[in-house]
Amino acid sequence: MGNEFVTCIFLLLLFLTLDPGVASNVLRLPSMNLVEQIEDDGHSSSHFHVDIVSLANYDPTFTVMKDIQVGKTIPVSFPYIKDLSPYQFLSREKTHHIPFSSKAISELHRFFSVFPGSKQAMEIEQTLKFCERDPPAGEATACLTSFESLTDYARGIIGSDSDIRIVRSSLISSSTPTLQNYTIMESKERLTGKVIPCHAEPYPYAVYYCHFQVNTDNKLFMVSLRGENGDWVDAVFLCHMDSSPWSVKSKALIRLGLKPGESEVCHFFPAYDLVVVPQ
Ligand SMILES: *[C@@H]1O[C@H](CO)[C@@H](O)[C@H](O)[C@H]1NC(C)=O
């Protein structure tokens, strides 16, 4: 109780500093919403929803299209996460008052109760810096902090009157073994064209880095896999059809022993990442 009270007072003070314009209406405090949500989820001991370690360590298996023919076997590592709730977007109402900028780093340290220099603080800083860098050539990138901003971004690319859909891989059922051989049970091409891949970034609430490759076709498949341990995964599988603009030093090309442009490059998506497609 004492701690909560202190937190509330602190957040109120912080809020007054950050956004004096609406401070008169205490009910609209976004920080309160955040705290309530964290407490509802039973995460009151920590403000951190997103499992920074698993996000940082995940290394996708790169492959090519012919590897997902039905009946083939392929070693894949899907990271184990218990549930997706930390990776669900908050609404814009809950995030739009929270600054998302390296310039506000000291306020953010206080807001999320992290010590400057700690691992969490460094992850926050790295995510902000990553989000603030210039987009790679030929890509329209954005870091999105709410469901509404994802919708706006996707409609800007796919078309303002289009319906959009979010697809994700299903969760794996157990943490062992994450790397195993999976047999391809079914493989369905969903579409070729405007596919927007988005990757979860380490941050105290859901932040996705979405990148749309202008003038490049991506092909999206839904692949059903059966693991050696009996697990079934319905996985999102994306192929970048044109690797010619990629660097010879890119990890994917090196692993596959390919030169830029020699072949498409594909990978499975972990369940915490997502892909936005037209409905
Ligand atoms: C997958 O199967 C191949 C061929 O049987 C085997 O050499 C390899 O070690 C297996 N990989 C894993 C991760 O079990």
The ligand as an SDF file (V2000), in Angstrom:
LIG
                    3D

 14 14  0  0  0  0  0  0  0  0999 V2000
   17.2970  -33.0530  -37.3600 C   0  0  0  0  0  0  0  0  0  0  0  0
   17.4000  -34.2100  -38.1530 O   0  0  0  0  0  0  0  0  0  0  0  0
   18.6860  -34.3930  -38.7670 C   0  0  0  0  0  0  0  0  0  0  0  0
   18.5960  -35.5910  -39.6920 C   0  0  0  0  0  0  0  0  0  0  0  0
   18.0290  -36.6810  -39.0500 O   0  0  0  0  0  0  0  0  0  0  0  0
   19.7290  -34.5500  -37.6890 C   0  0  0  0  0  0  0  0  0  0  0  0
   21.0280  -34.7180  -38.2400 O   0  0  0  0  0  0  0  0  0  0  0  0
   19.7360  -33.3200  -36.8040 C   0  0  0  0  0  0  0  0  0  0  0  0
   20.6320  -33.4460  -35.7340 O   0  0  0  0  0  0  0  0  0  0  0  0
   18.3240  -33.0530  -36.2390 C   0  0  0  0  0  0  0  0  0  0  0  0
   18.3190  -31.7570  -35.5810 N   0  0  0  0  0  0  0  0  0  0  0  0
   17.8040  -31.5600  -34.3760 C   0  0  0  0  0  0  0  0  0  0  0  0
   17.8720  -30.1560  -33.8570 C   0  0  0  0  0  0  0  0  0  0  0  0
   17.2800  -32.4400  -33.7160 O   0  0  0  0  0  0  0  0  0  0  0  0
  1  2  1  0
  1 10  1  0
  2  3  1  0
  3  4  1  0
  3  6  1  0
  4  5  1  0
  6  7  1  0
  6  8  1  0
  8  9  1  0
  8 10  1  0
 10 11  1  0
 11 12  1  0
 12 13  1  0
 12 14  2  0
M  END
$$$$
